[in-house]
Amino acid sequence: MEKLKFDAKGLIPAVVQDADTGEVLMLGYMNEEALRRTLKGEDVWFYSRSRQALWHKGETSGNYLKVRSVLVDCDYDTILVKAHPTGPVCHTGHQTCFFEELAKKDLK
């Protein structure tokens, strides 16, 4: 983990992708402990910025992310987790957190 570039708060962005379909499921943040638990176990862990605590994805909802692989980008500042979701990933009940299209007209 020494090469990884965590930000000033000790966090690194982690993009989660469905290992089977390639669909982007969510973006979360990991600290060293969340990454360590993700690499050692079978589930994805994050660090909740709002609660300032470790977050075991699925612990409350039952919708876990089962780790298939963990990759790092060429700059060592972003993690890509390929995982198998056991249910909807988004807290809204959607399969992915990226379900709302932002139209060009919305940018004006």
N, C-alpha and C positions, 0 to 999 in steps of 0.2 A: 504494500500500500504506500510505500515511500514515494513512488513516482506520481501518485495521484495528486491532483491539484484541488484540494478542498478550499472553499472560499473563507473569508475572514471569520465567519461564524462556524467553521468546521463542517460545512455541508457541501455536497456535490449533487447536481441534478441527476436523476435516474429516470430514463424513459423506459416504459414497459411496453413490450410488443408481444402479441399473441404468437407463440412459437409455431403454431400450425398454419395460421392464415397470414401472418405478417402485419395484421392490423395494429395500429398504435392504440394502446388501451388507456394509458394515463402517464402523467409526469408527477414524480414525487421527488423528495430529497432524502439523501442518506448521510448520516455521519459515519464515522469509522465503525462504531458498534453495530449499526444497522447493516452495513455492508458485510461485516464479519459474520453476523448471524445469517444473512442471506447466502453467503458463500458456504457456510458450514451445514445449513439445514436444507429443508425442502421447500420452505415458504419464503416469500419476499417480505422484508422488513423495511420500514422507512423511519425517518425522524420527522415528527409533526412540528412544524414551525409555530403553529398556533398554540398547541399545548406544551411545546418544548419538552417532548418526551418521545421515547421509542414507540413505534406504532407497528404492530403485527397485523398486516393487511389481512382482513377477513375475520379477525378475532371477534368482532362484534356482529358483523353481518353473516358470517359463515361462508362468505365468498372469497376464498383464498386464491392467491397466485402461487402456483407450484413452479418452482425454478427449473428451467431447462438449461440455460446457460447465462453467463454474465460476461459482457464484453466492455471494453473501454475504448473511447475514441482516440484518434491520433494525437490529440493535445493533452490527453490524460485529465480532461476536466468535465467529462460527461460519461455516465454509465448507461449501457443498454442492457436491460434484462429481458431475455426471452423466456416467457412463462406460459403455463397453461392455466387459464382462469377456471375456477370451479363454479362460477356464476357471474352475474352482472358485476362489472368492475366499479362503475360509478355509483356514488351514494344516491343518485336520482333513480337508480334502477336500470339505467341504460347499460348496454354491454361495454361501451367505451365512454370515456369522459369527453371525447371529441365527436359530438353528435350534432352540434349546431353550426351551420355554415354562416360565415361572416361574409356578407356581400360587399362588393366594392362601394355601393351606394351608402353603406353604413360607415364608411371611413371619412365621409365628408363632414 
